């Protein structure tokens, strides 16, 4: 849960680097929360307003952590726009996201692994 809260604390921080664990744990918690909200709203017969509001609330932190994850692999945050290309862009982004970050400092800052140690 700390990984999720830490990303929300850095709500609109697009500089720096994010570890794989930080990125993927945030994605996992987002998926679980969205599933639970959808399930509860489905049971209540709600039109999905809470789910939409949640999605709007976490879109900026989601983009920010994705940019920081790309920075960890020594890529510009603008690479996130390749996700707009259907299917191929998503596959390329997933490959970038699962790669290990560059060891030591790079142009985007110190290694988050070194800071955690």
MARMI-911385 format. One record per residue (C-alpha): y, z, x; residue in one letter; residue number from 1. Coordinates in steps of 0.05 Angstrom, whole numbers, plus 5000, padded with zeros to 4 digits. Layout:
<pts>
PT,Y,Z,X,code,pos
PT,Y,Z,X,a,NUM $
...
</pts>
This chain:
<pts>
PT,Y,Z,X,code,pos
PT,5000,5000,5000,x,1 $
PT,5047,5012,5059,x,2 $
PT,5044,4939,5078,x,3 $
PT,5068,4919,5009,x,4 $
PT,5124,4971,5008,x,5 $
PT,5146,4953,5078,x,6 $
PT,5156,4880,5058,x,7 $
PT,5196,4902,4997,x,8 $
PT,5239,4945,5041,x,9 $
PT,5255,4883,5082,x,10 $
PT,5274,4848,5016,x,11 $
PT,5314,4790,5045,x,12 $
PT,5302,4797,5120,x,13 $
PT,5286,4727,5145,x,14 $
PT,5291,4742,5219,x,15 $
PT,5239,4775,5263,x,16 $
PT,5163,4769,5260,x,17 $
PT,5108,4791,5213,x,18 $
PT,5036,4804,5232,x,19 $
PT,4978,4770,5196,x,20 $
PT,4958,4836,5165,x,21 $
PT,5028,4848,5136,x,22 $
PT,5030,4778,5106,x,23 $
PT,4959,4777,5077,x,24 $
PT,4962,4849,5050,x,25 $
PT,5027,4832,5014,x,26 $
PT,4993,4770,4985,x,27 $
PT,4933,4811,4963,x,28 $
PT,4976,4865,4929,x,29 $
PT,5017,4810,4895,x,30 $
PT,4954,4777,4869,x,31 $
PT,4926,4843,4843,x,32 $
PT,4991,4864,4810,x,33 $
PT,5000,4795,4778,x,34 $
PT,4928,4796,4753,x,35 $
PT,4936,4866,4723,x,36 $
PT,5002,4847,4690,x,37 $
PT,4972,4784,4661,x,38 $
PT,4911,4821,4636,x,39 $
PT,4952,4876,4603,x,40 $
PT,5001,4827,4573,x,41 $
PT,4942,4786,4547,x,42 $
PT,4912,4847,4513,x,43 $
PT,4979,4864,4482,x,44 $
PT,4992,4793,4459,x,45 $
PT,5057,4792,4499,x,46 $
PT,5088,4726,4517,x,47 $
PT,5087,4745,4592,x,48 $
PT,5158,4768,4601,x,49 $
PT,5139,4825,4648,x,50 $
PT,5098,4778,4692,x,51 $
PT,5156,4730,4696,x,52 $
PT,5204,4786,4714,x,53 $
PT,5156,4811,4768,x,54 $
PT,5150,4741,4796,x,55 $
PT,5225,4733,4800,x,56 $
PT,5232,4802,4832,x,57 $
PT,5183,4786,4889,x,58 $
PT,5199,4714,4903,x,59 $
PT,5252,4729,4956,x,60 $
PT,5208,4780,4993,x,61 $
PT,5150,4731,4989,x,62 $
PT,5191,4676,5021,x,63 $
PT,5219,4724,5073,x,64 $
PT,5151,4749,5095,x,65 $
PT,5125,4677,5098,x,66 $
PT,5183,4658,5143,x,67 $
PT,5172,4719,5188,x,68 $
PT,5097,4700,5191,x,69 $
PT,5116,4630,5214,x,70 $
PT,5163,4661,5266,x,71 $
PT,5104,4701,5293,x,72 $
PT,5067,4636,5306,x,73 $
PT,5130,4610,5341,x,74 $
PT,5149,4561,5285,x,75 $
PT,5214,4554,5249,x,76 $
PT,5218,4584,5180,x,77 $
PT,5236,4516,5153,x,78 $
PT,5162,4499,5158,x,79 $
PT,5154,4537,5093,x,80 $
PT,5184,4476,5058,x,81 $
PT,5122,4435,5076,x,82 $
PT,5088,4474,5020,x,83 $
PT,5127,4430,4971,x,84 $
PT,5080,4372,4989,x,85 $
PT,5022,4378,4940,x,86 $
PT,4956,4402,4968,x,87 $
PT,4966,4378,5040,x,88 $
PT,5028,4422,5050,x,89 $
PT,4991,4483,5024,x,90 $
PT,4932,4470,5070,x,91 $
PT,4978,4463,5130,x,92 $
PT,5014,4528,5113,x,93 $
PT,4949,4566,5105,x,94 $
PT,4927,4541,5174,x,95 $
PT,4993,4565,5203,x,96 $
PT,4988,4633,5167,x,97 $
PT,4918,4648,5193,x,98 $
PT,4934,4632,5265,x,99 $
PT,4945,4690,5312,x,100 $
PT,5017,4703,5332,x,101 $
PT,5042,4686,5401,x,102 $
PT,5029,4744,5449,x,103 $
PT,5090,4778,5476,x,104 $
PT,5161,4761,5457,x,105 $
PT,5181,4692,5432,x,106 $
PT,5248,4662,5409,x,107 $
PT,5243,4703,5344,x,108 $
PT,5235,4771,5375,x,109 $
PT,5184,4820,5402,x,110 $
PT,5111,4817,5382,x,111 $
PT,5098,4860,5321,x,112 $
PT,5031,4879,5352,x,113 $
PT,5066,4908,5413,x,114 $
PT,5114,4946,5368,x,115 $
PT,5056,4976,5328,x,116 $
PT,5019,4998,5390,x,117 $
</pts>
